[in-house]
Amino acid sequence: MKIYLVGGAVRDELLGLPVTERDWVVVGSTPQEMVDLGYRPVGKDFPVFLHPETAEEYALARTERKTAPGYKGFTVHADPGVTLREDLLRRDLTINALARDHDGAIIDHQGGRQDIETRLLRHTSPAFVEDPVRILRVARFAARFRKLGFRVADETMDLMRCMVEAGETDALVPERVWQELLKALMEDTPAEFFEVLRACGALAVIFPEIDRLWGIPQSKVYHPEVDTGVHTMMVLEQAARLSTKPEVRFAALTHDLGKGATPRAEWPKHHGHEERGAVLVENLCARIRVPNSFRDLAVITARYHLHAHRALELRPATMLCLFESLDAFRRPARFHEYLVACEADHRGRKGLESAPYPQAEILERCHATAARVDPKPIVAAGARGGAVMSALRERRLESITAAIAANRT
């Protein structure tokens, strides 16, 4: 029985990055022996155990054989005769197919150390084509390591294109797509995830609403970058700078989906893209089963982002209606996230990456003063039922009017 540290922990050590999670492979053991040693079995599809003290994952060395389409179509073989080399060979990328033994020696059968040096994301073997999730994983690693200079190897990109053309991505299930998308949104350069998927053709299959944004022009007056797809990636990168919340980043990614449905005759204008976009966001979220918190923020951002941009021009009554439409008095945290996504949209334009966004400040100020209006005195004065809400709304409107006037003086 031999135990090896494997995968991301070894890779990140070689890159000089902090190691946050350690995975181990056990060669020459059996499930019963692991249980006898005190390890707790947790693997559903293959034998994985938790260490009795550290709770880190220890998996028996295994091989996988493709038996059906999709990422679940595999037969797993794990027994004491499976070697470390065989286990590492089934991994997706060479930089993830590294191991370190008890003495600290690095085991590298696939050239992973060289690919780390040359900053390449390269597949380990032709078996890469057997699992379409690997396309998403490669794109995600590209987003994680873009700042370190990594790129997808040409031969791996060619293989991914072949997989898409063969229809392998059609077998992806919503839960796994969302899982990889969520992880990608939290990487350092999330836009790279979508650039890689677009380069291999997978974006058009998995996220067609996003893919069709490229090539659609916008007015150069407001968008020096012109192309809507380019703008969307710039907005996503700005959102990554402004917030660590994946909900904000998802809202930034999907805020302009409606422009992809603008009739060509109307280009470069996009009248009504906000409402079209809100519907497309809802459809996308239903298809890949996006959690409600992500969906709700993305929908209101798509529908109302232009309202935020025009905040300095809004009348008090219009601003109050906006707050009510956003449910801002009951959901102040989500209201703030909406403003961050709108700021990312404002800055996600060529030459305007550091532009100030006073619209957020005035909206925050007006919302805060309106939210402080206390309904208790209204009730104490004898108002009941709808009269309470009517009076509360009137006082909120007065407070917003005063705040706007103060901002202009």
For each residue, the residues with C-beta under 8 A, 3 or more apart:
1: 26 27 28 29 33
2: 26 27 28 84 101 102
3: 24 25 26 27 58 102
4: 24 25 27 84 99 100 101 107
5: 9 10 22 23 24 99 100
6: 9 10 23 24 25 87 88 98 99 100
7: 10 11 23 91 96 97 98
8: 11 12 19 21 23 96
9: 5 6 12 13 19 21 22 23
10: 5 6 7 13 14 98 99 100 106
11: 7 8 14 15 95 96 98 112 116
12: 8 9 15 17 18 19
13: 9 10 16 17 19 100
14: 10 11 98 106 113 116
15: 11 12 116 148
16: 13
17: 12 13
18: 12
19: 8 9 12 13 22
20:
21: 8 9 56
22: 5 9 19 56
23: 5 6 7 8 9 56 57 59
24: 3 4 5 6 51 56 57 58 59
25: 3 4 6 58 59 60 61 84 87 99
26: 1 2 3 29 34 58 59 60 61
27: 1 2 3 4 61 80 82 83 84 87
28: 1 2 61 80
29: 1 26 33 34 60 80
30: 33 34 60 79 80
31: 34 35 41 47 49 60
32: 35 36
33: 1 29 30 36 37
34: 26 29 30 31 37 39 41 47 49 58 60
35: 31 32 38 39 40 41 49
36: 32 33
37: 33 34 52
38: 35 52
39: 34 35 49 50 51 52 58
40: 35 49 50 52
41: 31 34 35 47 48 49
42: 48 49 50 57
43: 46 47 48 49 59
44:
45: 76
46: 43 59 60 62 76 78
47: 31 34 41 43 59 60 62 78
48: 41 42 43 57 58 59 60
49: 31 34 35 39 40 41 42 43 57 58 59
50: 39 40 42 55 56 57 58
51: 24 39 54 55 56 57 58
52: 37 38 39 40
53:
54: 51
55: 50 51
56: 21 22 23 24 50 51
57: 23 24 42 48 49 50 51
58: 3 24 25 26 34 39 48 49 50 51
59: 23 24 25 26 43 46 47 48 49 62
60: 25 26 29 30 31 34 46 47 48 78 79 82
61: 25 26 27 28 78 82 83 84 86 87
62: 46 47 59 76 77 78 82 87 90
63: 76 77 78 82 86 87 90
64: 74 75 76 77 90 127 130
65: 74 75 77
66: 73 74 127 130
67: 73 74 75
68: 72 73
69: 73 168 171
70: 73 132 171 172 173
71: 74 131 132 133 171 172 173 176
72: 68
73: 66 67 68 69 70 171
74: 64 65 66 67 71 130 131
75: 64 65 67
76: 45 46 62 63 64
77: 62 63 64 65 82
78: 46 47 60 61 62 63 82
79: 30 60 82
80: 27 28 29 30
81:
82: 27 60 61 62 63 77 78 79 86 87
83: 27 61 86 87
84: 2 4 25 27 61 87 88 99 107
85: 88 89 109
86: 61 63 82 83 89 90
87: 6 25 27 61 62 63 82 83 84 90 91
88: 6 84 85 91 97 98 99 107 109 110 124
89: 85 86 97 109 110 124 125 127
90: 62 63 64 86 87 124 125 127
91: 7 87 88 96 97 124
92: 96 123 124 128 131 134 137 138
93: 96 97 112 115 121 122 123 124 137 138 141
94: 97 110 111 112 115 120 122 123 124
95: 11 98 112 115 116 121 122 141
96: 7 8 11 91 92 93 112
97: 7 88 89 91 93 94 108 109 110 112 124
98: 6 7 10 11 14 88 95 106 107 108 112 113
99: 4 5 6 10 25 84 88 106 107 108
100: 4 5 6 10 13 104 105 106 107
101: 2 4 104 105 107
102: 2 3
103:
104: 100 101
105: 100 101
106: 10 14 98 99 100 113
107: 4 84 88 98 99 100 101
108: 97 98 99 111 112 113
109: 85 88 89 97
110: 88 89 94 97 124 125
111: 94 108 114 115 122
112: 11 93 94 95 96 97 98 108 115 116
113: 14 98 106 108 116 117
114: 111 117 118
115: 93 94 95 111 112 118 119 120 121 122 153
116: 11 14 15 95 112 113 119
117: 113 114
118: 114 115
119: 115 116 145 148 149 150 151
120: 94 115 150 151 152 153
121: 93 95 115 138 141 142 145 150 151 152 153 156
122: 93 94 95 111 115 153 155 156
123: 92 93 94 128 134 138 153 155 156 159
124: 88 89 90 91 92 93 94 97 110 127 128
125: 89 90 110 128
126: 129 159
127: 64 66 89 90 124 130
128: 92 123 124 125 131 134 156 159
129: 126 159 162 163 166 168
130: 64 66 74 127
131: 71 74 92 128 134
132: 70 71 135 136 163 168 169 171 172
133: 71 136 137 172 176 180
134: 92 123 128 131 137 138
135: 132 138 139 160 163 164 168 169 197 200 202
136: 132 133 139 140 172 176 177 180 181 184 197 202 206
137: 92 93 133 134 140 141 180
138: 92 93 121 123 134 135 141 142 152 156 160 196
139: 135 136 142 143 180 184 192 193 194 196 197 202
140: 136 137 143 144 180 183 184 187 193
141: 93 95 121 137 138 144 145 150
142: 121 138 139 145 146 150 151 152 192 193 195 196
143: 139 140 146 184 187 188 189 190 191 192 193 196
144: 140 141 187 188 189
145: 119 121 141 142 148 149 150
146: 142 143 149 150 188 189 192
147: 188 189
148: 15 119 145
149: 119 145 146
150: 119 120 121 141 142 145 146
151: 119 120 121 142
152: 120 121 138 142 156 157 160 196 199
153: 115 120 121 122 123 156 157
154: 157 158
155: 122 123 158 159
156: 121 122 123 128 138 152 153 159 160
157: 152 153 154 160 161 196 199 200
158: 154 155 161 162
159: 123 126 128 129 155 156 162 163
160: 135 138 152 156 157 163 164 200 202
161: 157 158 164 165 200 201
162: 129 158 159 165 166
163: 129 132 135 159 160 166 168 169 200
164: 135 160 161 167 168 169 200 201 202 205
165: 161 162 201
166: 129 162 163
167: 164 170 171
168: 69 129 132 135 163 164 171
169: 132 135 163 164 172 202 205 206
170: 167 205
171: 69 70 71 73 132 167 168
172: 70 71 132 133 136 169 176 177 206
173: 70 71 176 177
174: 177 178 287 288 289
175: 178 179 289
176: 71 133 136 172 173 179 180
177: 136 172 173 174 180 181 206 288
178: 174 175 181 182 288 289 290
179: 175 176 182 183
180: 133 136 137 139 140 176 177 183 184
181: 136 177 178 184 185 193 288
182: 178 179 185 186 246
183: 140 179 180 186 187
184: 136 139 140 143 180 181 187 190 193
185: 181 182 190 193 246 249 250 253
186: 182 183 190 244 246 249
187: 140 143 144 183 184 190 192 193
188: 143 144 146 147 240
189: 143 144 146 147 192 237 240
190: 143 184 185 186 187 193 194 236 237 240 249 253
191: 143 194 195 233 234 236 237
192: 139 142 143 146 187 189 195 196
193: 139 140 142 143 181 184 185 187 190 196 197
194: 139 190 191 197 198 203 207 210 233 236 253
195: 142 191 192 198 199 233
196: 138 139 142 143 152 157 192 193 199 200
197: 135 136 139 193 194 200 202 203 206 207
198: 194 195 201 202 203 204 211 214
199: 152 157 195 196
200: 135 157 160 161 163 164 196 197
201: 161 164 165 198 204 205
202: 135 136 139 160 164 169 197 198 205 206
203: 194 197 198 206 207 208 210 211
204: 198 201 207 208 211 212
205: 164 169 170 201 202 208
206: 136 169 172 177 197 202 203
207: 194 197 203 204 210 211 284
208: 203 204 205 211 212
209: 212 213 254 257 260 280 283 284
210: 194 203 207 213 229 232 253 254 257 260
211: 198 203 204 207 208 214 229
212: 204 208 209 216 260
213: 209 210 216 228 229 232 256 257 259 260
214: 198 211 227 228 229 230
215: 227 229
216: 212 213 227 228 229 259 260 262 267
217: 226 227 228 267 268
218: 222 223 226 227 228 231 259 268 270
219: 222 223 268 269
220: 223 224 226 268
221:
222: 218 219 349
223: 218 219 220 226 231 349 350
224: 220 349 350 351 352
225: 230 231 234 349 350
226: 217 218 220 223 230 268
227: 214 215 216 217 218 230 231
228: 213 214 216 217 218 231 232 256 259 260
229: 210 211 213 214 215 216 232 233
230: 214 225 226 227 233 234
231: 218 223 225 227 228 234 235 256 348 349
232: 210 213 228 229 235 236 253 255 256 348
233: 191 194 195 229 230 236 237
234: 191 225 230 231 237 238 348 349 350 353
235: 231 232 238 239 252 253 255 256 344 345 347 348
236: 190 191 194 232 233 239 240 249 252 253 344 348
237: 189 190 191 233 234 240 241 348
238: 234 235 241 242 252 343 344 345 347 348 353
239: 235 236 242 243 248 249 251 252 253 340 341 344 348
240: 188 189 190 236 237 243 249
241: 237 238 344
242: 238 239 248 340 343 344
243: 239 240 248 249 337 340 344
244: 186
245: 248 249 337 340
246: 182 185 186 249 250 294
247: 250 251 293 294 297 298 337
248: 239 242 243 245 251 252 297 337 340 341 344
249: 185 186 190 236 239 240 243 245 246 252 253
250: 185 246 247 253 254 290 294 297 298
251: 239 247 248 254 255 294 297 298 301 302 337 338 341
252: 235 236 238 239 248 249 255 301 341 344 345 348
253: 185 190 194 210 232 235 236 239 249 250
254: 209 210 250 251 257 277 280 281 284 298 301 302
255: 232 235 251 252 277 298 301 302 305 341 345
256: 213 228 231 232 235 259 260 273 277 302 345
257: 209 210 213 254 260 261 276 277 280 281 284 302
258: 261 262 270 272 273 274 275 276 277 278 279 280 302
259: 213 216 218 228 256 262 270 273 277
260: 209 210 212 213 216 228 256 257 280
261: 257 258 273 276 280
262: 216 258 259 266 267 269 270 271 273 276
263: 266
264: 267
265:
266: 262 263 269 270 271
267: 216 217 262 264 270
268: 217 218 219 220 226
269: 219 262 266
270: 218 258 259 262 266 267 273
271: 262 266
272: 258 275 276
273: 256 258 259 261 262 270 276 277
274: 258 277 278 302 303 304 305 306
275: 258 272 278 279 303
276: 257 258 261 262 272 273 279 280
277: 254 255 256 257 258 259 273 274 280 281 302 303
278: 258 274 275 281 282 299 300 302 303
279: 258 275 276 282 283
280: 209 254 257 258 260 261 276 277 283 284 302
281: 254 257 277 278 284 285 295 298 299 302
282: 278 279 285 286 295 299
283: 209 279 280 286 287
284: 207 209 254 257 280 281 287 288 290
285: 281 282 288 289 290 294 295 298
286: 282 283 289 290
287: 174 283 284
288: 174 177 178 181 284 285
289: 174 175 178 285 286
290: 178 250 284 285 286 294 295 298
291: 294 295
292: 295 296
293: 247 296 297
294: 246 247 250 251 285 290 291 297 298
295: 281 282 285 290 291 292 298 299
296: 292 293 299 300 334
297: 247 248 250 251 293 294 300 301 334 337 338 341
298: 247 250 251 254 255 281 285 290 294 295 301 302
299: 278 281 282 295 296 302 303
300: 278 296 297 303 304 325 326 334 338
301: 251 252 254 255 297 298 304 305 338 341 342
302: 251 254 255 256 257 258 274 277 278 280 281 298 299 305
303: 274 275 277 278 299 300
304: 274 300 301 307 308 322 325 326 338
305: 255 274 301 302 308 309 341 342 345
306: 274 309 310
307: 304 310 311 314 318 322
308: 304 305 311 338 339 342 359 360 363
309: 305 306 342 345 346 359
310: 306 307 313 314 359
311: 307 308 314 319 359 360 362 363
312: 358 359 362
313: 310
314: 307 310 311 318 319 322
315: 318 319
316: 319 320 366 397 400 401 404
317: 320 321 397
318: 307 314 315 321 322
319: 311 314 315 316 322 323 363 366 400 404
320: 316 317 323 324 370 393 396 397 400
321: 317 318 324 325
322: 304 307 314 318 319 325 326 328
323: 319 320 326 328 329 335 366 367 370
324: 320 321 327 328 329
325: 300 304 321 322
326: 300 304 322 323 331 334 335 338
327: 324 330 331 334 335
328: 322 323 324 331 332 334 335 367 371
329: 323 324 332 367 370 371
330: 327
331: 326 327 328 334 335
332: 328 329 335 336 367 371
333: 336 337
334: 296 297 300 326 327 328 331 337 338
335: 323 326 327 328 331 332 338 339 367
336: 332 333 339 340 364
337: 243 245 247 248 251 297 333 334 340 341
338: 251 297 300 301 304 308 326 334 335 341 342
339: 308 335 336 342 343 360 363 364
340: 239 242 243 245 248 336 337 343 344 360
341: 239 248 251 252 255 297 301 305 337 338 344 345
342: 301 305 308 309 338 339 345 346 357 359 360
343: 238 242 339 340 346 347 357 360
344: 235 236 238 239 241 242 243 248 252 340 341 347 348
345: 235 238 252 255 256 305 309 341 342 348
346: 309 342 343 349 352 355 357 359
347: 235 238 343 344 352 353 354 355 357
348: 231 232 234 235 236 237 238 239 252 344 345 353
349: 222 223 224 225 231 234 346 352 353 355
350: 223 224 225 234
351: 224
352: 224 346 347 349 355
353: 234 238 347 348 349
354: 347
355: 346 347 349 352
356:
357: 342 343 346 347 360 361
358: 312 361 362
359: 308 309 310 311 312 342 346 362 363
360: 308 311 339 340 342 343 357 363 364
361: 357 358 364 365
362: 311 312 358 359 365 366 403 404 407
363: 308 311 319 339 359 360 366 367
364: 336 339 360 361 367 368
365: 361 362 368 369 403 407
366: 316 319 323 362 363 369 370 399 400 403 404
367: 323 328 329 332 335 363 364 370 371
368: 364 365 371 372
369: 365 366 372 373 399 400 402 403
370: 320 323 329 366 367 373 396 397 399 400 403
371: 328 329 332 367 368
372: 368 369 399
373: 369 370 392 395 396 399
374: 377
375: 378 379 388 392
376: 379 380
377: 374 380 381
378: 375 381 383 388 391 392 395
379: 375 376 382 383 384 388
380: 376 377
381: 377 378
382: 379
383: 378 379 387 388 391
384: 379 387 388
385: 388
386: 389 390
387: 383 384 390 391
388: 375 378 379 383 384 385 391 392
389: 386 392 393
390: 386 387 393 394
391: 378 383 387 388 394 395
392: 373 375 378 388 389 395 396
393: 320 389 390 396 397
394: 390 391 397 398
395: 373 378 391 392 398 399
396: 320 370 373 392 393 399 400
397: 316 317 320 370 393 394 400 401
398: 394 395 401 402
399: 366 369 370 372 373 395 396 402 403
400: 316 319 320 366 369 370 396 397 403 404
401: 316 397 398 404 405
402: 369 398 399 405 406
403: 362 365 366 369 370 399 400 406 407
404: 316 319 362 366 400 401 407 408
405: 401 402 408 409
406: 402 403 409
407: 362 365 403 404
408: 404 405
409: 405 406
